[in-house]
Amino acid sequence: MTLDLASKIYVAGHAGLVGSAVVRALRARGYKNLLLVAHRELDLTDQRSVSDFFQRERPRAVIMAAARVGGINANNTRPAEFIRDNLLIQDNVIDSAYRSGSEKFVFLGSSCIYPKLAPQPIKEEYLLTGALEPTNEWYAIAKIAGLKMCQAYRRQYGFNAISLMPTNLYGPGDNFDLQNSHVLPALIRRFHEAALRGDPTMSIWGTGTPRREFLHVDDLADAVIHLMNGYENEQIINVGWGEDVTIRELAEMIAKTSGFHGRLVFDSTKPDGAPQKLLDTSRLSALGWRPKITLQTGIEQTYEWFKRHVSEARLIA
């Protein structure tokens, strides 16, 4: 199905990194009837509130960008919150969307759903073929449950739900909290502050050898709209760049962009996480979509955004 520009589209989690990018992309393409509700107005973990909201608003399409997210430290220290809140949010939104008659549902998962030691690049069919990375298994299990719920509702009820699995995301609006953010925004903030202080060294978690793939959030938003209008199948779809870099290479790129000239020190006593996470995106490429924003360009854009909003980034630390 293709949504006309007047279709009511509910973007769950519209204020977050992914949701805000999706809203920007929808508006840029002329979608006029976006349903955006703040967390203080609608608690997605509250089943009755979510059900009442959907029965009242009846959106034609739903883009599920709401989730409790965070980096290794957040997953390690708050595992109960990560599994509980994400399971509640997903269950409430998916079921209520189906019961209210939504015609298209886009579920956004994460590449962390795949086994820690999955063959690289990771194909969609590797799901549930091995053990998860222990440092984020709580979030991963919740996301696996969400995509399986979408598949189950499609099989039993004919609910038109699709599931997309993005790689590591970054971009404008990211979380720069040094305790709970992901590696790229955390490094941007740390290198920025170190450069301002003139620090001679910068300590970085891990050995620097793990390889990671990064996708600009505006590219993801473009893929979401492309697949919302052009994909209808229960098979999950990887969304990534198709190339990766080591954490050391990433740190060197950010150091250069931020003007940091000190020495990088890698702390091998801290966890590395999975040794590599690179998605196979051949299924997505066959559907006619490719990303456009290179990592270097994306880092430069994100750093410029951070500098313009540095006071706000400090507030969430």
N, C-alpha and C positions, 0 to 999 in steps of 0.2 A: 504494500500500500504506500501511497504518497500522500503526505499530509498537506492540505491547502494552507495558505498563510493565515487564515482566520481560525484554524483549529486551536482549541484550548489545550495547551501543553503544560503539565505540572512538572516543574523541575524541583525535585526533592533535594535539599542541600544546596540551594542556589547561592548561598553566601560563601561557600567554601571554595577551595582552589579549583576543583573540577566544575562544580555547579556554576560558579561565576563565569568561567570560560564558556560553558555551554550557553548561558544566557547571552553573553556577548555575541557568540556565533549565530544564535537564533535571531537576535535583533538585527544583526548585520545582513541577514538574508531576508528580512522583511516579515518574520513571524510576529504577529501583532497581539496575540491573545495568550500571554504567558501568565501562568498561575504561580506566584512566588509568595511563600509564607514563612515568616521568621520562626525560629525555634521557640521563642518566648510565646508565640501565638499558637503553635502546634507542636506538641511533644510526640515525636514519632514512635516512642516506646510505649505510648498509652493507646491500647487497642481501641477503646471506645471513642476516643477523640479522633483517631485516624479514620475509623469507620464512618463517623458522623461527617467528617470533612469530605470524604470521597462521595458519600451519598448526596451531600449538598452541592458540591462543585461539579462532579461527574466529568473530569477531564477526558478528552479523547485520547491523549497520549501521556505517558509518564516516563520521565528520564530519572532514574534512580541514582543520584549522586550523593545521597546522604549516607554517612557512615562515621563511626568512631575510628579515627586513623592516628598513626604516630610511628615513630622510628623504633629502633631496637630497644632503647631504654624504656620507652612508654609501654611497649608490648611485654617486656620482662617484668616491669614493676606493677602493672595494672591488668593482669591477664583476665580476671573475672569481668572487669568492665568491658574489655574488648570482645569477649565471646558473648556475654549477656546482652549488651546494648545492640550489637550488630544483628544478633539473631532476632531480637524483638523488633527492631526497625524493619528488617527485611520481611518478616512474617506479616507484620501489620500492613505494610505498604503493598506488597504483592497481592495478598488476599483481598484487601479493600479495593484495589484497582480492578481486579477481576470481577468482584461482586458489584461494582458500580458501573460496569460496562465499558471500561477503557479498551480501545481497539488496538493499541500498541504499547508495549512496555519494554523499556531498555534498561537492563540491569548492568551495572558497572562493578566488576570484580577487581581482581588484582593478580599480577603474575606470581605472587607469593603462594598461590593455591597449588603450585606444582611441587613435585618432590625436590628435596634439597639437592640430591645428586642426579637429577634428571639429565639425560643426554642433551647436549647443546648443538644447535639451537633447539629450544623447547617447542615441541609440537603440541597442539591441543589434545591429541590422544594420549599424551603422557600423564594426564590427570589421574590421580589415585593409583599410580603404579609404584609408589615408594613412599618412604617416610618424609614428613615435612621438615623444614628448617625449624628447630626448636624455639628460636628466639621470636618467631612470629606465628606459631602454630595456632594460637587462639583466634587471631584475626583470620588466618587462612581457613580454618575449619568453618568459621561463620560464613565466609564468602563461598566456600564450596557448598554449604547448605543452601545459600541463596540461589546459586545457579541451578542446583538440582531441584529446588522448589519451582523455579521458572520452567524447567523441563517437565516436571511432573504436572504442573497446571496446563501446559500445552498439550501433553498426552491425554490427560483425563478430561479436561474441559475445553480444549481448543483455544486456550488463551494465547494470544499472539505476543509472546514474550521472547526476547533475544538477550543473550548474555555476552558482554564484551570484557576481555581481560587485558587491561592496559599494563604496560611496563612501568618502571619508575617515572613519576611525573614531576614536573617543576614548572615555574613560570610566575607571572604576576599574581599577587594575592596569596602566595605560598606562606606557610607557617615557618617563621624564622626563630621560634623558641629553641634555645640551645639544649633544653632537656628533652623535648618531645618531637622535634622536627626530623625530617629525613636528611640524608647525608648532604645532598647538594645545597639546599637552602641554609643548613647549619654551617657549612663551609663558607658560603658567601658571607654570612654575618661575621663569622670568626675571622676570616681574612680581612674583611673591611675594618674591623675594630683593631686587629693586630697591625695593619698598615698605618692606621691613624696614630697608634701608640709608638710605632717604630720598633716593634718587637724583633729581636734577632732570630727567634725560632718559632715554629708552630708545631704543636703536638697533635697528631691525628690518630684516632682509634684504629687498631688493627695493623696488619702488615703492609697494606697498600696494594696487595696483589690481587684481591678479588676483582672480578670484572662485572661491570654493571652497564645496563642499557638505559638511556634516558630519552624521554619524549616530552617535548614542549606541550603544555596543557592546551594551547590553542590548536595544535595539530590533533590532539585527542578530540576536542570539541568538533572539529571538522569531520573526523571519522564518525563520531556519534550521529551527526545529522545525515551523513552519507548512508549509514547503515539503518538508521531509523526509517528512512524512505526507500531503501533498496534491498533489505535483507529480511527474510522470514523463514527461519529454520531453528531447530533446537540445538544444533551444533554450536559450541562456543567459538568465539573469534578472538584471536590474539590481536592486540593493537600495540605496535611498537615501531621502532626505527629500523631494526634489523642489523644494527651494529652496536658494539659495546666498547668500553674503555676500562682500564684499571682505575682503582681508587686513587692511586698515585698520579696517573695522567689527569684525572679529573681535578685533583688538588692543584696540580701545576697549572692547569688552564685557569682555574679560579684565582690562584695567586697572581698570575700575570694580569688578569683582567682587573683585579682590585688594587694593583700597585704594590703588593707585598713582595719585598726583596729578601726576606730572611730565609733560613734553612728549614726544611720540612723534616720533622722527626716522627717516625711511625712507632706507636706503642703496641708491641706485639702481645702484651698482657691483656689487651682488650679484644673482645670477640670480633671475628671477621664477618660472621654470617655465612651465607652460601658462597662457595668458591666462584660461581658464575651464574648469571641469570640473563640469558639472551633468548628472546622469543623468535620462533619461526613465524614469519608473517606472510607466508606464501598464500594462505587461504584468503587473507585480507587483500593482498595484491591482486588475486584473481577476481576479486569483486570490484576492481577498478580504483583502489585508493592507495596513495603513497603519501608519507609525511613530507613537509617542505622546509621546516625550520631546523637548520643544523645545530649541533650542540654548542659550537663556539658562538654562533649568533644568538642562540637562546640564552646562554650564560650572560652575554653582554646585555641583552634586553632585560633579563631578570635583575641583574646587578643595578642597572639604571633605575628600574622600578623600586628596588630596595632603597636606594639612596634618596629617592623622592619621598619615600614613606618610612624612613628610618625611625621616626618617633613612634609610629604605630607598631612597628616590628618590636621595638623595645617594650612596649606595653604588654605584649603577650609572653614575655620571657618569665 
